Amino acid sequence: MSIRVSIYEDNEHLRSSLSHLIMGDDSLEFCGAYADCSSILKNCQECLPDVIIMDIDLPGISGIEATRLVKSKFPQINILIFTVFEDRRKVFDALCAGANGYMLKKANAIKIIEAITDLHNGGSPMTGEIARMVLDFFAKTYPAKTNDYNLSNREMDIVKCLVKGKSYKMTADACCIAEGTVRSHIYTIYRKLQVNSKSEVVLKAINERLIE
């Protein structure tokens, strides 16, 4: 089944390029491209995309706020932040809003397609620069915390895999369990950590040093 993709990008040339990239790949289905997020909830309701490519610096509703809106209404939709910004605060804010992956606009076409596919398969794609910034952001001294969330050993193993950016399939292989079992554990992890996305799990795990 094709991965349904929508695009939110105010640069007309880039929006057109991304649209043609999506339409030219047999594994993807183009659901629309928009210059702003004024009708994003309506668009999501009508098109039900699997993945949204989202710019941060959009007129009106920012990409970060739009991400928060979408995840509150359609938590199953994966959002790939696609921007020129390398600012740590914007990276942090986007991930906290529920973004599932983050890439810089200088990424080539192959990397973009790979990121969309990885995102749909349960991964959390990030360019090397972004991953380094996330790590640097949390490179402070936090007191190690005990497992106050009552995560089981298996759930902790899955959290470790998420922090490493592994997809559901890769996590299942690493833990020697079925992919469906991984998804079931992840829902339990969300409930225990009181989060709504994989990126929030990763941020909380790193921020609170739940794993070593």
N, C-alpha and C positions, 0 to 999 in steps of 0.2 A: 504494500500500500504506500502511495506517495506521501511525503511529508508536506503538509500544508503550511505555506510561509507567507506572512504579511510583512510589509516594510514601512517604517516611519522615518523619513529623511527629508529635510527641507531643501537640500541641495539638489536641484533638478537634474543636473548631469549625473551625479552619483546615484540618485534614485532610479534614473533610467538604466544605468549600468547594472545595478543590483537586480532590477526587474528582469532584464534580459538574461542575466546570469541564472536566476531562478527558473525562468521559462525554458532555458536551454538545457536543463538537467532533467533527465527522465525520472530521477528518484524524487523530484520535488514538484509541488503543485503551487503555482502562483495564485495568491488570494487577494492581491491588491497592494498598491503603493500609495502612500499619503504624505502630504507636505507638513501636516501637523496632527495633533492628537485630539482635536476638538470633538470628534465623533468616534473615538477609539472603542468605547464600550459597545456602542451600536454596531460597529464594524465587527468586533469580536463575536457578538451575538449572532450576526448574520453569516459570518464566514467560518467561525470556529477554527482559527489557525492552530497548528501544533506548535509553531515557532514564530515569534515576532522578532525582526531585526529592528532595534530601536536606537536612534540617535539620542544623545543627551541634550544638546543645545538646540531645542526646538522652540519656535515662536508660540506664545500662549502657555499651554501646559508643557512643562519640561519633560524630558524623557524619564527622569527619575520619578516625578510625580505620576506620570502615566503608567510606569511600571507598578507603582504602588496600587493604583486604581485597578489595573488589570488583574493583579495577583489577588486582590481582595474579592473580586467577582468571579474570576476564572483561574483558580490556582493551578489547574492542569496545564495551562499554556506556558511554554518555556520562552523566556525572553533573553535574547542575546544583545547586550549593549554593544553598539558599534559606533565608535567616536574617535575624535582626534585627541580628546582630553587624556592626559596622563597624571592629572592631579590626584593625589592620594585621597583627599576628602571626597572627591566626586566618585572615585572607585568605591570607597567605603559606603557612601550614601546609596549608590546604585545597588550594591549587593545587599545592603540592609533593607532596601525597598522590595527585594525579592528577585532581582535579576539572577538568572541561572548561569550566565556566562558573560565574558567581557573580552572584546577584541578591539584593537586599534585599526583605524581605517586604512592604514598602509598594508594590511594583510592582503595577500594575493587571492585570486579567485579560488584556487584549490583549497587554501586554508579556510576560506569562508564556507565552502561546501562541507568540508570536513567538520567544521565547528557546528554547523546546523545538524548534521547527521549525529555527531557525538552528543549534542544537547538532547536530541529526540530519543537517543538510546540510554539516557540517564546520566550522561557525563556532565562536567562543568568546565567547558573549554575556556582557557585564558591564554593570551599570548605570553611569552616568557617575561616581557617587560611588566605586564600587569601582575602576573604571579609574584614576581619579585617585589613589586610595590605593596601588594597585600601582606607579604611576609615582613617587609620593612615596617609597615604601619604597625604591626603587632610586635615588633622587635623591642619590646620594653620588658621590664622586670615585673611580672605578675606573680603573686603568691600561688603556688600550685594548689589546686582545689581537689578535695576528695569527690568521689562520684556521688554527689548529693541528689542526682536525678534518678538514681536507682536503675541505671542502664545495666543490662545483663552483659556478660562477657561477649556474647555473640553480637549484641548491639554495639558494644565498644569497637569490636573488630570492623563492623560496617562503617561506623563513624570514621575510623582511621582510613578506610578505603575512600570515603567521600572526600576527606581532606587531601588525599593524593590525587583527586580528580578522576577516579575510576568510574566507569559506567556501571549500570546495574549488572550487565553481563560479566564484566571484568570482576566486579565485587563478588558475584555468585561463584565464579571460577576460583577466586582467591580463598573464599570461605567454604568451598566444596558444598554448596547448597544450590537449590533451584532459584532461578531469577524471580519467580513469583514469591518465594519465601523472602528474598531480599526486599521486595516491595512491601511486603507485610511488616517486616521489621522496621523499615523506614517510616511507615505511618506511625508505628508505636514510638519511634525515636522523636518524630515531630511532636507527638502529644506530650511526651515526657519533658522535652526541652522547651515546649511552648513556642514552637517556630512553625513556619509555613512553607519553607523551601529548603533545598539542599544547600544553597549558598548560606542561608542563615545557620544551618547546622555547622557548616565549616567555620564561619565567623565565630560562633559561640564556642566551638571546640578549641579554636586557636586562642581567642581572647581570654577564656577562662582556664586555659591549659588543662583541658579535660583529658588530653592525650599527651604522651611524651614523644 
